[in-house]
């Protein structure tokens, strides 16, 4: 494998909660915070589907050191902008107790059109994800690479799991965001495509039958970006800490690079069945790293630690080529020992019996490494 400057660049998008520090509830203040944040970040910070959300995007990064620097800067500036309005920022994929009925859809054309099309699904969309883009200019090869990537996406979901609470309830899931998101009609595992033209044919059909108005509203767990020459991995919860997010960016980049090279060599991809991938997603969302997960290649249930180490072995050459092996593998091992964001939230709740304390913990962890 020989990376070029136009290959395997990284971009990270994170969606954050806006928090009222007195009540610890979600606060619908993105339009207040955005102008101050944009003074420092420009278009790298944007509104999201609800007024209690705000989204950041890094610029194009070549290395994980770049990703860390960018995330530290963007988180710091958004936190500072929120503080000017006596608000806080939290990186978790669901709020522990705020209810959908107290949220407001952002009054901009795109989000109002989503509410018009999807109604209650849009109004309940108080969930927060992390999307990682990896640069590939050859979209034909990118489609083939995604066929190779499909079986590994649930492992990324398990690592990212950071939404154990919903509307004041301990859900029993490590990523309840995944269950909320799965109700959308074009969520979940992407299909296998034989070519870029095959992909475009399906999208054209979905538009022609008036099931979706444009390709940007197809929300598969992984897709080709319509704006950039990238593969966009969308399956993950937003990560609580910068360290977790940097680890994920490195893993996603290595997975794309590994699968791109397999596609370039014409290797056959594992034809994982859609139902098996959905089962793998469900188990990852239910158990995080605490139980058995699904190896979609062998179609067997395996302990989470075993699947994570298989993933690391699969992408090891790419991680080593990018000089990321030590940092990424060490942080995966850290999470296997100490747990994902969801596990850390649950530990705080078990210790304090206070969801407000959980929110305070998330706010504190979100700011780590931003100073």
The 8 nearest C-alpha neighbors of each residue, nearest first, counted from 0:
[[1, 2, 260, 317, 320, 256, 316, 257],
 [0, 2, 3, 320, 6, 317, 260, 321],
 [3, 1, 6, 0, 4, 7, 5, 320],
 [4, 2, 6, 5, 1, 7, 8, 0],
 [3, 5, 6, 2, 8, 7, 61, 134],
 [6, 4, 3, 134, 7, 8, 135, 136],
 [7, 5, 3, 134, 135, 4, 8, 2],
 [8, 6, 134, 133, 252, 9, 135, 256],
 [7, 9, 134, 61, 133, 60, 6, 59],
 [10, 8, 133, 60, 132, 59, 61, 7],
 [9, 11, 132, 59, 57, 131, 60, 58],
 [12, 10, 131, 57, 56, 130, 132, 13],
 [11, 13, 56, 130, 55, 129, 131, 57],
 [14, 12, 129, 55, 54, 237, 128, 15],
 [13, 15, 54, 127, 128, 53, 55, 129],
 [16, 14, 90, 53, 52, 89, 54, 88],
 [15, 17, 89, 52, 88, 51, 18, 90],
 [16, 18, 88, 51, 26, 25, 87, 52],
 [17, 19, 25, 87, 26, 86, 24, 23],
 [18, 20, 23, 86, 24, 26, 21, 22],
 [21, 19, 23, 22, 18, 86, 87, 85],
 [22, 20, 19, 23, 24, 18, 86, 85],
 [21, 23, 24, 19, 20, 355, 18, 25],
 [24, 22, 19, 20, 21, 18, 355, 358],
 [25, 23, 22, 19, 18, 97, 26, 96],
 [24, 26, 18, 17, 51, 97, 19, 16],
 [25, 27, 51, 18, 17, 19, 28, 24],
 [28, 26, 51, 50, 29, 25, 102, 103],
 [27, 29, 31, 30, 26, 50, 51, 32],
 [28, 30, 32, 50, 31, 33, 53, 51],
 [29, 31, 33, 28, 32, 50, 34, 46],
 [32, 30, 28, 29, 33, 34, 84, 35],
 [31, 33, 29, 81, 30, 35, 80, 34],
 [32, 34, 36, 30, 35, 29, 31, 37],
 [35, 33, 37, 36, 32, 38, 31, 30],
 [36, 34, 38, 80, 37, 33, 32, 39],
 [37, 35, 33, 80, 38, 77, 34, 39],
 [36, 38, 41, 40, 34, 39, 35, 33],
 [39, 37, 35, 36, 40, 41, 34, 33],
 [38, 40, 37, 36, 41, 76, 35, 73],
 [41, 39, 37, 43, 38, 36, 44, 42],
 [42, 40, 37, 43, 38, 39, 44, 36],
 [41, 43, 44, 40, 37, 45, 56, 55],
 [42, 44, 56, 41, 40, 55, 57, 45],
 [45, 43, 55, 42, 54, 37, 40, 56],
 [46, 44, 54, 53, 55, 42, 47, 43],
 [45, 47, 53, 54, 29, 52, 48, 44],
 [48, 46, 53, 49, 52, 54, 45, 50],
 [47, 49, 110, 105, 104, 50, 46, 52],
 [50, 48, 104, 105, 51, 52, 47, 103],
 [49, 51, 27, 105, 29, 52, 103, 28],
 [50, 52, 27, 26, 17, 49, 25, 28],
 [53, 51, 16, 50, 49, 15, 47, 17],
 [52, 54, 46, 15, 47, 14, 29, 45],
 [55, 53, 14, 45, 44, 13, 15, 46],
 [56, 54, 44, 13, 43, 12, 45, 14],
 [57, 55, 12, 43, 11, 44, 13, 58],
 [58, 56, 11, 10, 69, 43, 59, 12],
 [57, 59, 10, 60, 56, 43, 69, 11],
 [60, 58, 10, 9, 8, 57, 61, 11],
 [61, 59, 9, 65, 8, 62, 66, 10],
 [60, 62, 8, 9, 65, 59, 63, 7],
 [63, 61, 65, 64, 60, 66, 9, 8],
 [62, 64, 66, 65, 67, 245, 249, 61],
 [63, 65, 67, 62, 66, 68, 61, 245],
 [64, 66, 62, 68, 63, 60, 67, 69],
 [67, 65, 63, 69, 64, 68, 60, 70],
 [66, 68, 64, 70, 65, 69, 71, 245],
 [69, 67, 65, 71, 66, 70, 72, 64],
 [68, 70, 72, 66, 71, 67, 57, 65],
 [71, 69, 73, 67, 72, 68, 74, 66],
 [70, 72, 369, 68, 74, 69, 73, 75],
 [73, 71, 69, 75, 70, 74, 68, 76],
 [74, 72, 70, 76, 75, 71, 69, 77],
 [73, 75, 77, 71, 76, 72, 70, 78],
 [74, 76, 72, 369, 78, 73, 77, 71],
 [75, 77, 79, 73, 78, 74, 80, 36],
 [76, 78, 80, 74, 79, 36, 75, 81],
 [77, 79, 81, 75, 76, 80, 88, 74],
 [80, 78, 76, 82, 77, 81, 75, 83],
 [81, 79, 77, 36, 35, 83, 82, 78],
 [80, 82, 86, 78, 83, 79, 84, 32],
 [81, 83, 85, 79, 86, 84, 80, 87],
 [84, 82, 81, 80, 85, 79, 86, 32],
 [83, 85, 82, 81, 86, 32, 80, 31],
 [86, 84, 82, 83, 81, 87, 20, 19],
 [85, 87, 81, 82, 19, 84, 18, 20],
 [86, 88, 18, 81, 17, 82, 78, 20],
 [87, 89, 17, 16, 78, 18, 362, 15],
 [90, 88, 362, 16, 361, 15, 365, 91],
 [91, 89, 239, 15, 365, 237, 238, 16],
 [92, 90, 93, 239, 161, 237, 89, 162],
 [91, 93, 127, 162, 236, 126, 237, 161],
 [94, 92, 162, 126, 91, 95, 176, 127],
 [93, 95, 96, 97, 165, 164, 91, 92],
 [94, 96, 164, 165, 167, 166, 354, 93],
 [95, 97, 167, 166, 94, 165, 98, 354],
 [98, 96, 166, 24, 94, 25, 95, 99],
 [99, 97, 166, 100, 101, 96, 102, 165],
 [98, 100, 123, 102, 101, 125, 122, 97],
 [99, 101, 98, 102, 123, 122, 103, 97],
 [100, 102, 99, 98, 103, 97, 25, 27],
 [103, 101, 99, 100, 104, 49, 27, 51],
 [104, 102, 49, 50, 105, 101, 27, 122],
 [103, 105, 49, 48, 106, 50, 122, 102],
 [104, 106, 49, 50, 48, 107, 110, 103],
 [107, 105, 104, 111, 108, 110, 103, 50],
 [108, 106, 110, 105, 109, 111, 112, 104],
 [107, 109, 111, 110, 112, 106, 113, 105],
 [110, 108, 112, 111, 107, 113, 48, 106],
 [111, 109, 113, 112, 48, 108, 107, 105],
 [110, 112, 114, 108, 113, 109, 107, 115],
 [111, 113, 115, 109, 110, 114, 108, 116],
 [114, 112, 110, 116, 111, 115, 117, 109],
 [115, 113, 118, 111, 121, 117, 112, 116],
 [114, 116, 112, 113, 118, 117, 111, 110],
 [117, 115, 113, 114, 118, 112, 121, 111],
 [116, 118, 114, 120, 113, 121, 115, 119],
 [117, 119, 114, 120, 121, 115, 116, 122],
 [120, 118, 122, 121, 123, 117, 114, 124],
 [121, 119, 123, 118, 122, 117, 124, 183],
 [122, 120, 124, 114, 119, 123, 118, 117],
 [121, 123, 119, 120, 124, 104, 118, 99],
 [124, 122, 99, 120, 121, 125, 119, 100],
 [123, 125, 121, 122, 126, 120, 48, 49],
 [126, 124, 123, 99, 93, 127, 49, 94],
 [127, 125, 93, 92, 124, 176, 128, 94],
 [126, 128, 92, 14, 237, 93, 15, 236],
 [129, 127, 237, 236, 14, 235, 92, 13],
 [128, 130, 237, 13, 235, 236, 12, 233],
 [131, 129, 233, 12, 232, 11, 231, 128],
 [130, 132, 11, 232, 231, 10, 248, 12],
 [133, 131, 231, 10, 230, 9, 229, 11],
 [134, 132, 9, 229, 7, 230, 8, 252],
 [133, 135, 229, 7, 8, 6, 228, 9],
 [136, 134, 229, 6, 228, 137, 7, 141],
 [135, 137, 228, 138, 134, 229, 5, 6],
 [138, 136, 140, 139, 135, 141, 228, 142],
 [137, 139, 141, 140, 136, 142, 135, 195],
 [140, 138, 195, 141, 142, 137, 194, 143],
 [139, 141, 143, 142, 138, 137, 144, 262],
 [140, 142, 138, 144, 139, 143, 137, 145],
 [143, 141, 145, 139, 140, 144, 195, 138],
 [142, 144, 140, 146, 141, 145, 262, 139],
 [145, 143, 259, 258, 141, 147, 146, 142],
 [146, 144, 148, 142, 147, 143, 149, 141],
 [145, 147, 143, 144, 148, 149, 191, 268],
 [146, 148, 268, 144, 145, 258, 149, 269],
 [149, 147, 145, 146, 151, 150, 258, 144],
 [148, 150, 151, 146, 152, 147, 145, 188],
 [151, 149, 295, 148, 152, 296, 271, 276],
 [152, 150, 149, 154, 153, 148, 155, 310],
 [151, 153, 155, 154, 149, 150, 156, 148],
 [154, 152, 156, 280, 155, 151, 279, 283],
 [153, 155, 157, 156, 152, 151, 158, 307],
 [156, 154, 158, 152, 153, 157, 159, 235],
 [155, 157, 153, 235, 159, 154, 158, 234],
 [158, 156, 287, 283, 154, 160, 155, 159],
 [159, 157, 155, 156, 160, 339, 154, 287],
 [158, 160, 156, 236, 157, 235, 161, 238],
 [161, 159, 174, 157, 173, 158, 236, 341],
 [160, 162, 341, 340, 92, 174, 91, 236],
 [161, 163, 174, 92, 93, 175, 341, 164],
 [162, 164, 173, 172, 341, 174, 175, 170],
 [165, 163, 95, 169, 168, 170, 162, 167],
 [166, 164, 168, 95, 167, 96, 170, 93],
 [165, 167, 96, 98, 97, 168, 95, 164],
 [168, 166, 96, 165, 95, 164, 169, 97],
 [169, 167, 165, 164, 166, 170, 96, 95],
 [168, 170, 164, 171, 163, 165, 167, 172],
 [169, 171, 172, 164, 168, 163, 165, 175],
 [170, 172, 169, 163, 173, 285, 164, 286],
 [173, 171, 285, 170, 163, 175, 174, 284],
 [172, 174, 163, 160, 287, 341, 285, 284],
 [175, 173, 284, 162, 160, 176, 172, 177],
 [174, 176, 178, 177, 162, 172, 163, 173],
 [175, 177, 179, 174, 178, 126, 180, 162],
 [178, 176, 180, 175, 179, 174, 181, 284],
 [179, 177, 181, 175, 176, 180, 182, 174],
 [180, 178, 176, 177, 181, 182, 175, 124],
 [179, 181, 177, 182, 178, 183, 176, 186],
 [182, 180, 178, 183, 179, 186, 177, 187],
 [183, 181, 180, 179, 184, 178, 186, 120],
 [182, 184, 181, 186, 185, 180, 120, 179],
 [183, 185, 186, 182, 181, 217, 218, 187],
 [186, 184, 217, 218, 183, 219, 187, 216],
 [187, 185, 219, 218, 183, 181, 184, 220],
 [186, 188, 219, 220, 181, 189, 185, 277],
 [187, 189, 220, 219, 190, 276, 277, 186],
 [190, 188, 219, 221, 220, 187, 191, 222],
 [191, 189, 192, 188, 273, 146, 198, 149],
 [190, 192, 146, 189, 193, 270, 145, 149],
 [193, 191, 194, 198, 197, 190, 142, 146],
 [192, 194, 197, 191, 195, 143, 198, 196],
 [195, 193, 197, 196, 192, 139, 198, 142],
 [194, 196, 198, 139, 197, 142, 199, 138],
 [195, 197, 199, 194, 198, 200, 193, 139],
 [198, 196, 200, 194, 195, 199, 192, 193],
 [199, 197, 195, 196, 201, 200, 192, 202],
 [198, 200, 196, 202, 201, 197, 203, 195],
 [199, 201, 197, 203, 198, 202, 196, 204],
 [202, 200, 204, 198, 203, 199, 205, 197],
 [201, 203, 199, 205, 204, 200, 206, 198],
 [204, 202, 200, 206, 201, 205, 199, 207],
 [203, 205, 207, 201, 206, 202, 208, 200],
 [204, 206, 202, 210, 208, 203, 207, 211],
 [205, 207, 209, 203, 211, 204, 208, 212],
 [206, 208, 204, 209, 205, 203, 210, 211],
 [207, 209, 205, 206, 210, 204, 211, 203],
 [210, 208, 206, 207, 211, 205, 212, 204],
 [209, 211, 205, 208, 206, 212, 207, 204],
 [212, 210, 206, 209, 213, 205, 216, 217],
 [211, 213, 206, 209, 210, 214, 216, 205],
 [212, 214, 215, 211, 216, 206, 217, 202],
 [215, 213, 216, 217, 202, 212, 225, 211],
 [214, 216, 217, 213, 225, 218, 224, 212],
 [217, 215, 214, 218, 213, 211, 212, 185],
 [218, 216, 185, 214, 215, 219, 186, 211],
 [217, 219, 186, 185, 216, 220, 215, 187],
 [218, 220, 186, 187, 221, 189, 188, 185],
 [221, 219, 234, 233, 187, 188, 232, 186],
 [222, 220, 232, 219, 233, 231, 189, 234],
 [223, 221, 231, 230, 219, 224, 232, 220],
 [224, 222, 230, 231, 229, 225, 221, 228],
 [223, 225, 227, 226, 229, 231, 230, 222],
 [224, 226, 227, 223, 215, 214, 228, 229],
 [227, 225, 224, 228, 229, 223, 215, 214],
 [226, 228, 229, 224, 225, 134, 223, 230],
 [229, 227, 136, 135, 134, 224, 226, 230],
 [230, 228, 134, 133, 135, 227, 132, 224],
 [229, 231, 223, 133, 132, 222, 224, 232],
 [230, 232, 132, 222, 221, 131, 223, 224],
 [233, 231, 221, 131, 130, 234, 220, 132],
 [232, 234, 130, 220, 221, 235, 231, 129],
 [235, 233, 220, 156, 232, 221, 236, 152],
 [236, 234, 156, 159, 129, 233, 128, 237],
 [237, 235, 128, 159, 92, 129, 160, 161],
 [236, 238, 128, 129, 92, 91, 127, 13],
 [239, 237, 244, 240, 243, 159, 236, 90],
 [238, 240, 90, 365, 91, 340, 364, 237],
 [241, 239, 365, 242, 243, 238, 364, 244],
 [240, 242, 244, 243, 245, 70, 67, 368],
 [241, 243, 245, 240, 244, 246, 67, 330],
 [244, 242, 246, 240, 241, 245, 238, 247],
 [243, 245, 241, 247, 246, 242, 238, 248],
 [246, 244, 248, 242, 247, 243, 241, 67],
 [245, 247, 327, 243, 249, 244, 248, 242],
 [248, 246, 250, 244, 249, 245, 251, 243],
 [249, 247, 245, 251, 250, 246, 252, 244],
 [248, 250, 252, 246, 247, 251, 253, 245],
 [249, 251, 247, 253, 248, 252, 254, 246],
 [252, 250, 254, 248, 253, 249, 247, 255],
 [251, 253, 255, 249, 254, 250, 133, 248],
 [254, 252, 256, 250, 317, 251, 255, 318],
 [253, 255, 251, 257, 252, 256, 314, 250],
 [256, 254, 252, 258, 253, 257, 259, 251],
 [255, 257, 253, 259, 254, 258, 252, 260],
 [258, 256, 254, 260, 255, 259, 253, 314],
 [257, 259, 144, 261, 255, 260, 256, 147],
 [260, 258, 144, 262, 256, 261, 257, 255],
 [259, 261, 263, 258, 262, 257, 264, 256],
 [260, 262, 258, 264, 266, 259, 263, 265],
 [263, 261, 265, 259, 264, 260, 144, 143],
 [264, 262, 260, 265, 261, 259, 140, 266],
 [265, 263, 261, 262, 266, 260, 259, 267],
 [266, 264, 262, 263, 261, 267, 260, 143],
 [265, 267, 261, 264, 262, 268, 263, 260],
 [268, 266, 265, 269, 262, 261, 147, 270],
 [267, 269, 147, 270, 146, 266, 262, 261],
 [268, 270, 271, 296, 147, 267, 150, 146],
 [271, 269, 268, 272, 191, 146, 296, 147],
 [272, 270, 269, 295, 296, 150, 273, 275],
 [271, 273, 275, 274, 270, 276, 295, 277],
 [272, 274, 276, 275, 277, 271, 188, 190],
 [273, 275, 277, 276, 272, 278, 271, 279],
 [276, 274, 278, 272, 277, 273, 279, 295],
 [277, 275, 279, 273, 278, 274, 280, 295],
 [276, 278, 280, 274, 279, 275, 281, 273],
 [277, 279, 275, 281, 276, 280, 274, 282],
 [278, 280, 293, 276, 282, 277, 281, 153],
 [281, 279, 153, 277, 283, 278, 282, 284],
 [280, 282, 278, 284, 279, 283, 285, 277],
 [281, 283, 285, 279, 284, 280, 292, 286],
 [284, 282, 157, 287, 280, 281, 285, 286],
 [285, 283, 174, 281, 282, 173, 287, 286],
 [286, 284, 172, 282, 173, 283, 281, 287],
 [285, 287, 289, 290, 283, 173, 284, 282],
 [288, 286, 157, 283, 173, 289, 284, 160],
 [287, 289, 303, 157, 290, 286, 335, 158],
 [290, 288, 286, 287, 303, 291, 338, 302],
 [291, 289, 286, 288, 303, 302, 292, 287],
 [290, 292, 302, 301, 303, 300, 293, 289],
 [291, 293, 303, 301, 300, 282, 302, 283],
 [294, 292, 300, 279, 295, 299, 301, 298],
 [293, 295, 299, 298, 296, 297, 300, 301],
 [294, 296, 298, 150, 297, 293, 271, 275],
 [297, 295, 294, 298, 271, 150, 269, 270],
 [296, 298, 299, 295, 294, 293, 300, 271],
 [299, 297, 295, 294, 296, 293, 300, 275],
 [298, 300, 294, 297, 293, 301, 295, 296],
 [299, 301, 293, 292, 291, 294, 302, 298],
 [300, 302, 291, 292, 293, 299, 303, 305],
 [303, 301, 291, 305, 304, 292, 290, 306],
 [304, 302, 306, 288, 291, 305, 292, 290],
 [303, 305, 307, 302, 306, 308, 335, 288],
 [304, 306, 308, 302, 303, 307, 309, 301],
 [307, 305, 309, 303, 308, 304, 310, 301],
 [308, 306, 310, 304, 309, 305, 303, 311],
 [307, 309, 311, 305, 310, 306, 312, 304],
 [310, 308, 306, 312, 307, 311, 313, 305],
 [309, 311, 313, 307, 308, 312, 306, 314],
 [310, 312, 308, 314, 313, 309, 315, 307],
 [313, 311, 309, 315, 310, 314, 308, 316],
 [314, 312, 310, 311, 315, 309, 316, 257],
 [313, 315, 311, 317, 312, 253, 316, 254],
 [314, 316, 318, 312, 317, 311, 313, 319],
 [317, 315, 319, 318, 314, 320, 313, 257],
 [318, 316, 320, 253, 319, 315, 314, 257],
 [319, 317, 324, 323, 315, 321, 320, 316],
 [318, 320, 322, 324, 316, 321, 317, 323],
 [319, 321, 317, 322, 318, 316, 323, 0],
 [320, 322, 318, 319, 323, 317, 324, 62],
 [323, 321, 319, 320, 324, 318, 325, 317],
 [324, 322, 318, 321, 326, 325, 319, 327],
 [323, 325, 318, 319, 327, 326, 328, 322],
 [326, 324, 328, 327, 323, 329, 322, 319],
 [327, 325, 329, 323, 324, 328, 330, 246],
 [326, 328, 246, 330, 324, 329, 325, 323],
 [327, 329, 331, 330, 325, 324, 326, 332],
 [330, 328, 332, 326, 327, 331, 325, 333],
 [329, 331, 333, 327, 332, 328, 334, 326],
 [330, 332, 328, 334, 333, 329, 335, 327],
 [331, 333, 335, 329, 330, 334, 328, 336],
 [334, 332, 330, 336, 331, 335, 337, 329],
 [335, 333, 338, 337, 331, 336, 332, 339],
 [334, 336, 332, 333, 338, 337, 331, 288],
 [335, 337, 333, 334, 338, 332, 331, 339],
 [338, 336, 334, 335, 333, 339, 343, 342],
 [339, 337, 334, 342, 335, 336, 343, 340],
 [338, 340, 342, 341, 334, 160, 158, 343],
 [339, 341, 161, 343, 342, 239, 344, 160],
 [340, 342, 161, 344, 339, 343, 173, 163],
 [343, 341, 345, 339, 338, 344, 340, 346],
 [342, 344, 346, 340, 341, 345, 339, 347],
 [345, 343, 341, 347, 346, 342, 357, 340],
 [346, 344, 348, 342, 347, 343, 349, 341],
 [345, 347, 343, 349, 348, 344, 350, 342],
 [348, 346, 350, 344, 345, 349, 357, 351],
 [349, 347, 352, 345, 351, 350, 346, 353],
 [350, 348, 346, 347, 352, 351, 345, 353],
 [349, 351, 347, 348, 352, 346, 353, 345],
 [352, 350, 348, 353, 349, 347, 356, 354],
 [353, 351, 348, 349, 350, 354, 347, 356],
 [354, 352, 356, 351, 355, 348, 357, 347],
 [355, 353, 357, 356, 95, 348, 358, 352],
 [354, 356, 358, 353, 357, 23, 359, 22],
 [355, 357, 359, 353, 354, 358, 360, 351],
 [356, 358, 354, 360, 355, 359, 344, 347],
 [357, 359, 361, 355, 360, 356, 362, 23],
 [360, 358, 356, 362, 357, 361, 363, 355],
 [359, 361, 357, 363, 358, 362, 356, 364],
 [362, 360, 358, 364, 363, 359, 89, 365],
 [363, 361, 89, 359, 365, 360, 364, 88],
 [362, 364, 360, 361, 366, 365, 359, 367],
 [365, 363, 361, 367, 366, 362, 240, 360],
 [366, 364, 362, 240, 239, 363, 90, 367],
 [365, 367, 364, 363, 369, 368, 362, 74],
 [368, 366, 364, 369, 365, 240, 363, 241],
 [367, 369, 370, 71, 366, 241, 240, 242],
 [370, 368, 71, 75, 366, 367, 74, 72],
 [369, 368, 75, 367, 71, 366, 72, 74]]
